[in-house]
Amino acid sequence: MTVQSVDERGLPPGYPFNPDWETTPREYVRRRDAGEKIVLLDCRTVPERDLASIAGAVHMPMHELGARIEELRAHESTPVVVFCHHGARSLQVTAALRQAGFDDVRSMAGGIHLWSLDIDPSVAVY
């Protein structure tokens, strides 16, 4: 596998990053390592999670969000970073959580795929 190049933020060249809606894997790690409490929410399916995961993430598949959102209410005032495979579903979950009253929610740009390439190569790329 060829590792694609990334910019100073850890994003592939030309990635359409939207800082109002996304955070980078590097920024999440920086904040986490600085001691900030952040809920990391994995919105992928169970089979995807079984292929690759990030330690400490709360798993709530996107299709279960409506039925399980109350489980997240205790974290309503805590920053939430949502991730999926590449970032499309996590943007949808980010929008749904914001609409439900969560103020500080962002999608992880590039998802677990970029996490694997830029942060932790031991996490499987699929």
KEVO-404363 format. One record per residue: residue in three letters; residue number from 1; x, y, z of N, C-alpha, C in turn. Coordinates in Angstrom, 1 decimal, decimal comma. Example, Ala and Ser with C-alpha at 12.3 -4.5 7.8 and 13.67 -1.06 7.14 Angstrom:
ALA  1  13,2  -5,7  7,8  12,3  -4,5  7,8  13,2  -3,3  7,8
SER  2  12,8  -2,2  7,1  13,7  -1,1  7,1  12,9  0,0  7,9
***
This chain:
MET  1  0,8  -1,2  0,0  0,0  0,0  0,0  0,9  1,2  0,0
THR  2  0,5  2,2  -0,8  1,2  3,5  -0,9  0,6  4,5  0,1
VAL  3  1,3  5,1  0,9  0,7  6,1  1,8  0,7  7,4  1,1
GLN  4  -0,5  8,0  1,0  -0,6  9,2  0,3  0,0  10,4  1,1
SER  5  0,4  11,4  0,4  1,0  12,5  1,1  -0,1  13,3  1,9
VAL  6  0,3  14,0  2,9  -0,6  14,8  3,7  0,0  16,2  3,9
ASP  7  -0,9  17,2  4,2  -0,4  18,5  4,5  -0,1  18,7  6,0
GLU  8  0,2  19,9  6,4  0,6  20,1  7,8  -0,5  19,7  8,8
ARG  9  -1,7  19,7  8,3  -2,8  19,3  9,2  -3,1  17,8  9,2
GLY  10  -2,3  17,1  8,3  -2,5  15,7  8,2  -3,6  15,3  7,2
LEU  11  -4,0  16,3  6,4  -5,0  16,0  5,3  -4,4  15,8  4,0
PRO  12  -5,1  14,9  3,2  -4,6  14,7  1,8  -4,7  16,0  1,0
PRO  13  -3,8  16,2  0,0  -3,9  17,4  -0,8  -5,3  17,5  -1,4
GLY  14  -5,8  18,7  -1,4  -7,1  18,9  -2,0  -8,3  18,5  -1,2
TYR  15  -8,1  18,0  0,0  -9,3  17,6  0,8  -10,1  18,8  1,1
PRO  16  -11,4  18,8  0,9  -12,3  19,9  1,1  -12,7  20,1  2,6
PHE  17  -11,7  20,4  3,4  -11,9  20,5  4,9  -12,8  21,7  5,2
ASN  18  -13,7  21,4  6,1  -14,6  22,5  6,6  -14,5  22,6  8,1
PRO  19  -13,7  23,5  8,6  -13,4  23,6  10,1  -14,7  23,9  10,9
ASP  20  -15,7  24,3  10,4  -17,0  24,5  11,1  -17,7  23,2  11,4
TRP  21  -17,4  22,2  10,6  -18,0  20,9  10,7  -17,1  19,7  11,0
GLU  22  -15,8  19,9  10,8  -14,8  18,8  10,9  -13,6  19,2  11,8
THR  23  -13,0  18,2  12,3  -11,7  18,3  12,9  -10,8  17,2  12,3
THR  24  -9,5  17,4  12,4  -8,6  16,4  11,8  -8,3  15,4  12,8
PRO  25  -7,8  14,2  12,4  -7,3  13,2  13,4  -6,2  13,8  14,2
ARG  26  -5,3  14,6  13,6  -4,2  15,2  14,4  -4,7  16,1  15,5
GLU  27  -5,7  16,9  15,1  -6,3  17,9  16,1  -7,0  17,2  17,2
TYR  28  -7,7  16,1  16,9  -8,3  15,3  18,0  -7,3  14,8  18,9
VAL  29  -6,2  14,2  18,4  -5,1  13,6  19,2  -4,5  14,7  20,1
ARG  30  -4,2  15,9  19,5  -3,6  17,0  20,2  -4,5  17,4  21,4
ARG  31  -5,8  17,5  21,2  -6,7  17,9  22,2  -6,8  16,8  23,3
ARG  32  -6,9  15,5  22,9  -7,0  14,4  23,8  -5,7  14,3  24,6
ASP  33  -4,6  14,4  24,0  -3,3  14,3  24,7  -3,1  15,5  25,7
ALA  34  -3,7  16,6  25,4  -3,7  17,8  26,3  -4,6  17,6  27,5
GLY  35  -5,3  16,5  27,5  -6,2  16,2  28,7  -7,6  16,7  28,5
GLU  36  -8,0  17,2  27,3  -9,4  17,6  27,1  -10,3  16,4  27,1
LYS  37  -11,4  16,4  27,7  -12,4  15,3  27,7  -13,1  15,5  26,4
ILE  38  -13,1  14,5  25,5  -13,8  14,5  24,2  -14,4  13,1  24,1
VAL  39  -15,7  13,1  23,7  -16,3  11,8  23,3  -16,0  11,5  21,9
LEU  40  -15,4  10,3  21,7  -15,1  9,9  20,3  -16,2  8,9  20,0
LEU  41  -17,0  9,2  19,0  -18,2  8,4  18,6  -18,0  7,7  17,2
ASP  42  -18,0  6,4  17,3  -17,8  5,6  16,0  -19,2  5,3  15,5
CYS  43  -19,6  5,8  14,4  -20,9  5,6  13,8  -21,0  4,5  12,7
ARG  44  -19,9  3,7  12,6  -19,9  2,6  11,6  -20,7  1,4  12,1
THR  45  -20,8  0,5  11,2  -21,5  -0,8  11,5  -20,6  -1,7  12,3
VAL  46  -21,2  -2,7  12,9  -20,5  -3,7  13,7  -19,4  -4,3  12,9
PRO  47  -19,7  -4,8  11,7  -18,6  -5,5  10,9  -17,5  -4,5  10,6
GLU  48  -17,7  -3,3  10,4  -16,7  -2,3  10,1  -15,8  -2,1  11,4
ARG  49  -16,5  -2,0  12,5  -15,8  -1,8  13,8  -14,9  -3,0  14,1
ASP  50  -15,4  -4,2  13,7  -14,6  -5,4  13,9  -13,4  -5,5  13,1
LEU  51  -13,4  -4,8  11,9  -12,2  -4,7  11,0  -11,2  -3,8  11,6
ALA  52  -11,6  -2,6  12,1  -10,7  -1,6  12,5  -11,4  -0,7  13,6
SER  53  -10,7  -0,4  14,6  -11,3  0,5  15,7  -10,2  1,4  16,3
ILE  54  -10,8  2,4  17,0  -9,9  3,3  17,7  -10,2  3,1  19,2
ALA  55  -9,2  2,9  20,0  -9,4  2,6  21,4  -10,1  3,8  22,1
GLY  56  -11,1  3,4  22,9  -11,8  4,4  23,7  -13,1  5,0  23,0
ALA  57  -13,3  4,6  21,8  -14,4  5,1  21,1  -15,7  4,5  21,6
VAL  58  -16,8  5,3  21,6  -18,1  4,8  21,9  -18,7  4,4  20,6
HIS  59  -19,2  3,2  20,5  -19,8  2,6  19,3  -21,3  2,8  19,2
MET  60  -21,8  3,6  18,3  -23,2  3,7  18,1  -23,4  3,9  16,5
PRO  61  -23,8  2,7  15,9  -24,0  2,8  14,5  -25,0  3,8  14,1
MET  62  -24,7  4,5  12,9  -25,6  5,5  12,5  -27,1  5,1  12,4
HIS  63  -27,4  3,9  12,0  -28,8  3,5  11,9  -29,4  3,3  13,3
GLU  64  -28,7  3,3  14,3  -29,2  3,2  15,7  -29,3  4,6  16,4
LEU  65  -28,8  5,6  15,8  -28,7  6,9  16,5  -30,1  7,4  17,0
GLY  66  -31,1  7,3  16,2  -32,4  7,8  16,6  -32,9  7,1  17,9
ALA  67  -32,7  5,8  17,9  -33,2  5,0  19,0  -32,3  5,1  20,3
ARG  68  -31,1  5,5  20,1  -30,1  5,5  21,2  -29,6  6,9  21,6
ILE  69  -30,1  8,0  21,0  -29,5  9,3  21,2  -29,5  9,7  22,7
GLU  70  -30,5  9,2  23,4  -30,6  9,6  24,9  -29,4  9,1  25,6
GLU  71  -28,7  8,0  25,2  -27,5  7,5  25,8  -26,4  8,5  25,8
LEU  72  -26,5  9,4  24,8  -25,4  10,4  24,7  -25,7  11,7  25,4
ARG  73  -26,9  11,9  25,9  -27,4  13,1  26,6  -26,4  13,5  27,7
ALA  74  -25,9  12,6  28,4  -24,9  12,9  29,5  -23,7  13,6  29,0
HIS  75  -23,4  13,5  27,7  -22,3  14,1  27,1  -22,6  15,4  26,3
GLU  76  -23,8  15,9  26,5  -24,3  17,0  25,6  -23,5  18,2  25,7
SER  77  -22,8  18,5  26,8  -22,0  19,7  27,0  -20,5  19,3  26,8
THR  78  -20,2  18,1  26,4  -18,8  17,7  26,2  -18,6  17,7  24,7
PRO  79  -17,4  18,1  24,2  -17,1  18,0  22,8  -17,2  16,6  22,3
VAL  80  -17,8  16,4  21,1  -18,0  15,1  20,5  -17,3  15,1  19,1
VAL  81  -16,5  14,1  18,8  -15,9  13,9  17,5  -16,5  12,6  17,0
VAL  82  -17,1  12,6  15,8  -17,8  11,5  15,2  -16,9  11,0  14,1
PHE  83  -16,7  9,7  14,0  -16,0  9,2  12,8  -16,7  8,0  12,2
CYS  84  -16,4  7,8  10,9  -16,9  6,6  10,2  -15,7  6,1  9,3
HIS  85  -16,0  5,6  8,1  -14,9  5,1  7,3  -14,1  6,2  6,7
HIS  86  -14,8  7,1  5,9  -14,1  8,2  5,2  -14,6  9,6  5,6
GLY  87  -15,8  9,7  6,3  -16,2  11,0  6,8  -17,6  11,4  6,3
ALA  88  -18,3  10,7  5,4  -19,6  11,1  4,9  -20,7  10,8  6,0
ARG  89  -20,7  9,6  6,5  -21,7  9,3  7,5  -21,5  10,1  8,8
SER  90  -20,3  10,3  9,1  -20,1  11,1  10,4  -20,5  12,5  10,2
LEU  91  -20,5  13,1  9,0  -21,0  14,4  8,8  -22,5  14,4  9,0
GLN  92  -23,2  13,3  8,6  -24,7  13,2  8,8  -25,0  13,1  10,3
VAL  93  -24,2  12,3  11,0  -24,4  12,1  12,4  -24,1  13,4  13,1
THR  94  -23,1  14,1  12,7  -22,8  15,4  13,3  -24,0  16,4  13,1
ALA  95  -24,5  16,4  12,0  -25,7  17,3  11,7  -26,9  16,9  12,6
ALA  96  -27,1  15,6  12,7  -28,2  15,1  13,5  -28,0  15,4  15,0
LEU  97  -26,8  15,3  15,5  -26,6  15,6  16,9  -26,7  17,1  17,1
ARG  98  -26,2  17,9  16,2  -26,4  19,4  16,4  -27,9  19,7  16,4
GLN  99  -28,6  19,1  15,5  -30,1  19,4  15,5  -30,7  19,0  16,8
ALA  100  -30,2  17,9  17,4  -30,8  17,4  18,7  -30,3  18,2  19,9
GLY  101  -29,5  19,3  19,7  -29,1  20,1  20,8  -27,6  20,0  21,3
PHE  102  -26,9  19,2  20,6  -25,4  19,0  21,0  -24,7  20,2  20,3
ASP  103  -24,0  21,0  21,2  -23,4  22,2  20,7  -22,0  22,0  20,0
ASP  104  -21,2  21,1  20,6  -19,8  21,0  20,1  -19,6  19,6  19,5
VAL  105  -20,0  19,5  18,3  -19,9  18,2  17,6  -19,2  18,4  16,2
ARG  106  -18,2  17,6  15,9  -17,5  17,7  14,6  -17,3  16,3  14,1
SER  107  -17,2  16,2  12,8  -16,8  15,0  12,1  -15,3  14,9  12,0
MET  108  -14,8  13,7  12,1  -13,4  13,5  11,9  -13,1  13,4  10,4
ALA  109  -12,4  14,4  9,9  -12,1  14,5  8,5  -11,3  13,2  8,1
GLY  110  -11,8  12,6  7,0  -11,1  11,4  6,5  -11,4  10,1  7,2
GLY  111  -12,1  10,2  8,3  -12,5  9,0  9,0  -11,4  8,2  9,5
ILE  112  -11,8  6,9  9,8  -10,8  6,0  10,3  -9,7  5,6  9,2
HIS  113  -10,1  5,8  8,0  -9,1  5,6  6,9  -7,9  6,6  7,1
LEU  114  -8,2  7,9  7,3  -7,1  8,8  7,5  -6,4  8,6  8,8
TRP  115  -7,2  8,2  9,8  -6,6  7,8  11,1  -5,5  6,8  10,9
SER  116  -5,8  5,7  10,1  -4,9  4,6  9,9  -3,7  5,1  9,1
LEU  117  -3,9  6,0  8,2  -2,7  6,5  7,4  -1,8  7,5  8,1
ASP  118  -2,5  8,4  8,9  -1,7  9,5  9,5  -1,4  9,3  11,0
ILE  119  -2,2  8,6  11,7  -2,1  8,5  13,2  -1,6  7,1  13,6
ASP  120  -2,3  6,1  13,2  -2,0  4,8  13,8  -2,0  3,7  12,7
PRO  121  -0,8  3,4  12,1  -0,8  2,4  11,0  -1,1  1,0  11,4
SER  122  -1,2  0,8  12,7  -1,6  -0,6  13,2  -3,1  -0,8  13,0
VAL  123  -3,9  0,3  12,8  -5,3  0,1  12,5  -5,5  -0,2  11,0
ALA  124  -6,2  -1,3  10,8  -6,3  -1,8  9,4  -7,0  -0,8  8,5
VAL  125  -6,5  -0,8  7,3  -7,1  0,0  6,2  -8,0  -0,9  5,5
TYR  126  -9,2  -0,5  5,2  -10,2  -1,4  4,5  -10,9  -0,6  3,5
***
